[in-house]
Amino acid sequence: MLGFIVRCAIALGILVSTFFLFYTGYWGWGITMIIPLIFVGFSFFRNENMILALNAMRTGDTDKAKRYINKISAPQFLPRKQHAYVVFLKAVLNTQELGLAQSEQMLRKAMTLGLRTGQDNAVARMHLAGICAQTGRKKEALSLLSEAKKLDSSGMMKDQINQMQRQLQVAPSKNQMRMAQMMGGRRKTPRR
């Protein structure tokens, strides 16, 4: 929030000085001041921590990406699409710390806010299917994987989706898991 206020103050200062330079006749300096104004204006629509986190993800450094994405404390002030990506990346990178239930909520929130590309939607659905599979919701996981397969237009995740579908075919359902727990649980002792 403090960064947003500082950014607003800098943008307002540059805008006022640019108008003053044009008004007083210093056209060259006024045109030159438009360049920093564009950079500051661009920072309203693209968060620097988000750009650094995506770059770290691209290079494969997930620890660095997690640090950058966790620095964004108030994503609700970002534009809607960036808010969706911040929630999505926090859910994916912090699954171990947040737990499956909160991670699932964050992934669903990111999908309702609207991820930009079909590939990102496919990744979100695949992660959500993995969470559903771990919690024993096999049918929901299979439907999410089929949606992810439809959204994966480039075929980059085809192998991962097929592997997850094969694993879900042999995985026990929630009822089977419950029955196995009950059978291995308390044993009745015969009455004397």
Secondary structure, 3 states (H helix, E strand, C coil): CHHHHHHHHHHHHHHHHHHHHHHHCCHHHHHHHHHHHHHHHHHHHCCHHHHHHHHHHHHCCHHHHHHHHHCCCCHHHCCHHHHHHHHHHHHHHCHHHHCHHHHHHHHHHHHHHCCCCHHHHHHHHHHHHHHHHHCCCHHHHHHHHHHHHHHCCCCCCHHHHHHHHHHHHHCCCHHHHHHHHHHHCCCCCCCC
